[in-house]
Amino acid sequence: MQEHLAEKTQSTAGSREWTGLYVLSIACLIYSMDLSVLFLAMPAIVSDLDPSASELLWINDIYGFMVSGFLVTMGTLGDRIGRRRVLLIGAFAFAVASSFAAAASTPHQLIIARALLGVAGATIAPSTLSLVVNLFQDEAERNRAISIWGTAFAVGGLVGPLLGGALLEYFHWGSVFLINIPAMMALLIAAPFLLPEYRNDEGGKIDLPSVLLSLATVLPIIYGFKHMAADGFKPGQLLPIVVGFLVGIVFVRRQKRLVHPLIDLGLFGVPSFTASLMVNLAGVFFVFGIFLFQNLFLQLVLGLSPLGAALWSVPSALVFTVMSFQAYRFTNRFGPVDTVIGGLIVNAVGTTAMAAAAYAESLIGILMASMLIGLGFVPVILTTTGLIVSTAPPERAGSASAISETSAEFGGALGIALLGSLGTLVYRMTMDQVNLSGFNEAQVVAISATLAGAVEIARTLGESAELPWLEAAKRGFALGFAACCALASVTLLILAAVARNVYASGAIDENDAPR
């Protein structure tokens, strides 16, 4: 039987529980911030450490890769040995790895430090989310707590580049890592007094071969799709993806044979769990892909500077942040099922508006559509996250949290890669109809491959007048963007219909929170 090492004396949360939530939220903010804080530091790192192109790529990507690979292992480990214990071990390791990263004097040292940060960071999301479930027994309070937890992630993504830029203005690039240490030290001090411990004493030992198989499944797939997104589709990129899927088959077969599997496949037999996971993955898939297009569209089609594009993106970022904090009101008012279905419909309306704005090349239209997408997307993601964890048995909450986070990682990588490939296909089909006879072979390849290449060629030519082929290239990109948004709209509406039927078969009361 699972053992509660810290018992609640009342069904509603008190000041201790809410303070514990804010401590968990700070840990989430730091974890999220580390995904983006390094972006502005890269020029200083390049100047100081002189990494090769390959080393620079690994410095950027290794943190996310290791987080993705170890989420399932750390979530299950928390269920087995204690979620608070795993969180504290991870926080300590995160602080140590941050010190190592700040002091790195070679690219290899920084890559190793970022990898260790990723492994430590993988303890944070599943442990904090499952501990939120333990802290808040009242469903309305739990919905609000998950909204606050989600807000920490949203704020971390916003604050990372801003804080990194402020620190780089006055300090060495290592300062972007040193800021992690005080927050993690505060967590180490406060957590034993504020957070309950929870573990499943009958969970058995962690199966090491399953851990290795899970890594060999997740890492190649994420690697393949991320490089497909960065470099465009190449047949060779399918190799790691295929390898990952084949290893995944072996992993699943092993889980079916084990008495104490790393992932309990029985969770996928719970209709509400499976539907929520499906909606969660699809939501992240489309939002990541569409917002990648949006950022490129603002700069390459509308001609905004990087700073200008960032400033125009602030309103939608604020909508995401505010909605993260307020999403619980929708769940408590309308129930989880209606919140998810309604959010998917609003999201579909937003992507339809985005398709129209992209086709019309309207800056205001893009801004309004992105805000509308945020209004629909955030309640869907946070509500489905709550459903994923709440519909799983308490002893599997850590594993369920890890599955949720891993699906989001997959969704983001898939969305950027596959929607990016669709947009590129539309762009290249458009450029096949354009006369580029006045250019040499290298220039034709650059112009026909991507809008970024076309814009760069135009810049080198130094022409002040509008170039017909460049206008055609911008039009091709806009059409590709609009096609991806239209696909999102149709898919989200179909998903809303399918999810309602699946939720109905799972007998979730639309007016009650998950139990």
N, C-alpha and C positions, 0 to 999 in steps of 0.2 A: 504494500500500500504506500501511496505517496505520503510524505511526511511534511507537514508545515512546522517549521522551526520557529516561526513567529506568528502567533494567532491574532486574529482581529477580535476585538471585543464588541464591535458594532458594525452594522451593514453599511453605514455611510462613512465616508472618509473624514478624518480630522486633519488638524494642522500638520501632524507628522507625515501623513500620506501625501498631502499636497506639497510639502517641502521636499519630500523624497522625489516626487515627480519632477520638480524643478532641478534637482541635482541630476536626475537622469537626462533631462532635456539639455543641460549644459554639455554632458558627455556626447549626446547626439549632435549638438551644434558643432563641437570640435571635430567629430568624425566626418560630418558633412562638409565642413569648411576645408578639411584637408584634401578633398577631392578637387578643389578649385584654387586654393590659396597659392599654389605653385606657379600658376599661369604667368603672372606678372613678374615672377622672380627668374624666369628662364633666361632672359638676356644677361642678368648679372651672373647666373650660374655658368652660362656659356663662356662669359668673359673670364671668370675665375678658374673654372675647372677644365675648360677646353674639351668638352666631350665630343666624341664622334657622332655622326648622324644616328647610328644605331644606339649608342649609349644614351643620347638625348631622348630617343623614342622610349627607351626602357625607363628612364627617370620619370617621364610623364605617365606611362601606362602601368607600371608594375604595381602601384598601390591599388588601383581598381581591380587588376587581375587577381591579386592575392585576397582582397576582400571577397570577390565573387567566389573564388575557389574554396575558401574556408568557412563561409557562412553556415552551410549545413552542418559541418563538423562541430563548430562552436555552439550552434543552437542545440544540437543533441547532447553535447558535452555538458551544457548548462542544466539540461533536464536530469542528467545522470549524477553529477557531482555537486550541483548547486548553482543556481543562476547568479546569485550575488557573488559567489566565489569566483566564477568564471569572469564576471564583469570586473572585479577588483584585480584579478591577475592580468586581464587585458589592459586595464587602465595603467597599472604599473609598467607593463611592457611597452605601452604606447608612450609613456613619459620617457623611458630609457631610450627607446628607438628615436624619439624626437631629439634627444640630446646628441645621439650618434649622428643623426642627419645634419644637425646644425654645425657639428664639428667636422663633417666630411671634407677631406682634402683631395679626393680623387673621385672621378665619376663612378667607379666600381663601389666605393664606400657608400656613396649616396644611393645607388641602386639597391644595395643590400639593406640600407637603413629604410628606404621606402618600402621594400618588400616586408621587412619586419613590422613596419607601421601598418601595412595592409593586413597581416595576420592578426595583429593586436586589434585593429579596427573591426575585424570580423566578429569579435566578441560583443561589440557594443550594440548593434542594431537588434539582434535576436534577444540578447539578455535584457536590454532596457524595455523592449516591447512586452516580453513575457512577464517581467516584473511589474509593469503597469497593470497587467491583468490580475496579478496577485494583490496589488495595493488597493484596487478599486473593485469592490464587490457589487456596488450599486451600478446598474447598467447605464443610467443616464450620466452618472459621474464618470464612468469608464469611457463613454463616448467623448466627453469633454477632455478627459486626460489624453486620449489618443489624438485628439485635435491639437493639444498643446505639444505632444510628442512630435507630431507631423510638422508643426510650426517651427520647431527647433531645426529640423532638416531644411526647411525652406529658407529660414533666416541664415543658416550656415552657408548655403549656396550663394546667397546675396552678399553676406559679410566677407566671405573668403577673399575675393579679389579686392574689395575696398580696403580691408584691413591689411592685406598683403601689400597693396600699393602705398598705404600710409607708412608702414614699417620700412619699406625699401627706400622711402624718401630720406630716412635719417639713419638707418642701421644696415648692417651686413645682411645678406640674403638668408643666413641661418636663423635670423630672428623670426621668420615665418614659421619655423618649427618650435622655437623656444616658447612661443605663446601657448603651446599645448600643455606645457608642464604645470603651470599653476592650476589650471582647470582640473587636470587629472589628479593632482595632489589633493585638491579640495574634495574630489570624489572619494579618494581613498580614506580621507579622514571622516567624512560625513556618512558614507554609505553604511558602515556597520551599525550606526545608531538609527538611521532613518529607513533602511530598506529591509524587508523581510527576506529570509532565506527560503528557498523552495527546491526540493529535489525529489526525484522518483527513485525510491530505494530498491524497487524491483526492476529497474531499467536494464540491469546487466552492465557488462563492460563494453567499452567502445571497440568495435571491430576494426582493427588497423587496415586490413585489406580493403574494407569498404571506404575508409577515409581516402586511401590512395586511389581507388577507382573513382570516387567522387571528384577528386582533383583532376584526374585524367579525363573526366567527362566534361567538367565545366570549363577548365582553362583553355583547351584547344578550341572549343566552340566560341567562347568570348573572344579569343585571340583572332580567329578567322573572321568573324563578323566585324570586329573593330578595324582590322586592316582593310577589309572590303570597303568600309565607310571612308577610311582615310585615303586609300589609294585608287578607289574605283574597282569594279569587278575584274578579277583575273582568275582563270581556271585553277591556278595553283592554290588560291585561297580556300578552295573547297576541301583540300586535303585535310587540314586540321579539323575542319567542321565534321567531315565524314568520320575521321578517327574518333572525335569526341562522341559522336552518336553511337558508333560501334562499341566503344568502351561503356557508354551508358546502358546499352542492352545487357552487357555482362554485369554491370552494377545492379540493375533492376532484378535480374535473375538471382543474384546473390542475396538481395534483400528478401526475396520471397522464401529463401531457404533458412534464413537466420531466425532464431528464437527472439533475439533482441537486435533488430535491424537498425542501421544508421538512420534510415527514413522508413517510417511505418507507411507502407503503400495503402493500408486500409483507410488512411485519411482521404484518399482520392475517391473512396466509395461513398463519402458523405456529400450529397448533392450540393449543399450550400458552400462547403469548402471548395469543391471543384469549380463551381460557378464563379465564386469570388476570385479564385486564383486566375481563371480565364479572363474575367473582366479586368482585373488588376494588370495582368500582362498586356492585354490589348490597349488599355488606356495609356500606359507608359510607352508602348510601341508607337502609337500615333503622335503623342505629344512630343516625344524626343525628336522624332523624324521631322515633324512639322516645324518645330522651333529652330532646328538646325537650318532648314530652308529659309525661315523667316530672317534669321541673322544674316545669311548670305544675300538674301533678296534686298534687305535694307541697304547693304553696302554696294553690291555689284550691279543691281538693277536701278535702284533709286539714287545711287551715288553718294550715300552718307558716309562720313568718316567713321572709323571704329568707335570713337567717343560719341559721335552723334547717334549711331545705331544703339549704343548702350543706353544713352539718355532716353531715346524713344522707347526702349524696352522697359524702362523703369515702371510705368503705370501697370503693365501686365504683371510684372514681378511683384508689385505691391498687392495686386488682386490675389495672386497666388498665396502671398503671406497672410493677408487678412482672412482669406477664405480658409486657410489651414487652421487658424485660431477659432473661426466661427462655424466650422463644418458640423460640429456636434449638435448645434441647434437644429439643423436640418434633419439629422438622424433621430434626435429625440422628438422632434415635432411630427415627422412624416413616417418614421420607422425605417429600418435599414433597406428593405426591398424597394420601397417607393423612392427613397433617396438615391439608390444606385440607378434604377431605371430612369428616373427623372434627370439625374446628372448625365447619363449617357445621351439622352435626347438633347439636352442643352449643349453638350459637347458636340453632338452632330450638327446642331444649328450653327455653332461657332466655326466648325471646320467648313461648313457650306459657305458661310460669310467670308471665311479666309480664302476659299477657292475663287469666289467672285472678286474679292479685293486683289488677289494675285493676278487674275486675268485682266483686271482694269488697271493694274499697277498703281493702286491707291495707298498712300502712306496712312492716311486716317483710317481707311478701311481695314488695313492690316492691324493697326493699333486696337481698334474696337473689337475685331474678331478675336485677337489674342486674349483680350480681357474676358470675352464671352466664353472662350475655351476654358480659361481658369475658373470661371464660375461653375462650370459643369464638372471639370476634371477633378478638382480637389476633394469635394464631398464624396465622389465615387471612389477615389483611391483610399481615402482614410476610412470610409465605411467598409469597403471590402477588406481592408487590412484588419479592422476590428472583427469582421465576420470570420476571416481565416483563423485568427487566434482563438476567438470565443467559441467557435463551433468544434474546435479540436478538444479532446479530453485534456483536463488540466495538466496531467503528467507529460503531455506532448506539446505544450504551449511553446516551449523554446524551439523545438523542431519545426513547428508550424510557422513561427515567426521567421525562422531562417529560410524556409521554403518561400514565404512571401517576399522576402528581400532578394532571394536568388532569382525569382521570377521577374522582379523589377529590373535586375541587372540584365537578364536575358532580353526583356522587352525593350529596354533602351538600346542595347547593342543591335538587336534585330531591326528596330525601327529606323535607326540611322543608316544601317547598311542597306536594307531592302527598299525603303522609300527613297533613299539616295540613289540606288541603282535604277529605280523606276523613273525618277526625275532626270537622271542622266540619259536614259534611253529616249525619253521624249525630246530632250535637248538635241541629242545627236540625230534623231530622225528629222528634226526641224532644220538642222545645219546641213543635212544632206541635200536640201533643196536650194542652198545658198551658193552663189557663184563666188568662189575663192581663187579664181585663176590668176590673180595678180600676186599671189604669195608663193614662197618656196615651200618645199615639202614639210619642213619642221614647223613653219608657221601655220600651215593648213592643219596639221595634226593638233597643235596647241589650241587653235580656234575651234576646231570641231569637237574636241574632247570635253572641255569644260568652259563655262562662262568666265571663270577666273583666268584661264589661259587667254581667252579672247580679250578681256579687259587689259591684261598685261601687254599683249601685242599692240593694242591700240595706244597704250601709254608709250611704248617704245617708238611708235611711229610719230608721235608728237603732233597728230592732226588736231586742229582746233574745231573743225566742222564735225557735225554728226556723220558717222560712218554707217552706210546702209547695212553692211554685214554685222556691225556691232549691235545695231538696233534689232536685227533679226536674232542675234545671239541672246540678247536680253529677253526678247519675246519668247524664244524657245525655253529659256529657264523659267519664265513666268508660267508658261503652259505646263511645264513639268511640275512646278509647285502646285498649280491649280488641280492637275490630275491627281496628285497624291492626296490633296485635301478632299477632293470628290470621292476618292476611294475610301478615305477615312469616314466620311459622312455615311455612306452606304453601309459600311462594315459595322459602324457603331449602332446604327438603327437595327440591323439584323441581330447584333449582339444583345441589344436591349430586349428584343422579343424572345431570343433563346434563353437569356438569363432569367426572365420572368417565369418561363415554363419550368426551368430547372429549380429555381427557388421554390416554386409552388410544389414541386414533387418532394422537396426537402421539408415541407411543412413549417416554414418560418412564417410566423405571424407578421404581416406587413406593418402592424402598428406597434410591435414590440421589438426591443433590441434583442440581439442574439443571446442565447443562454448556453 
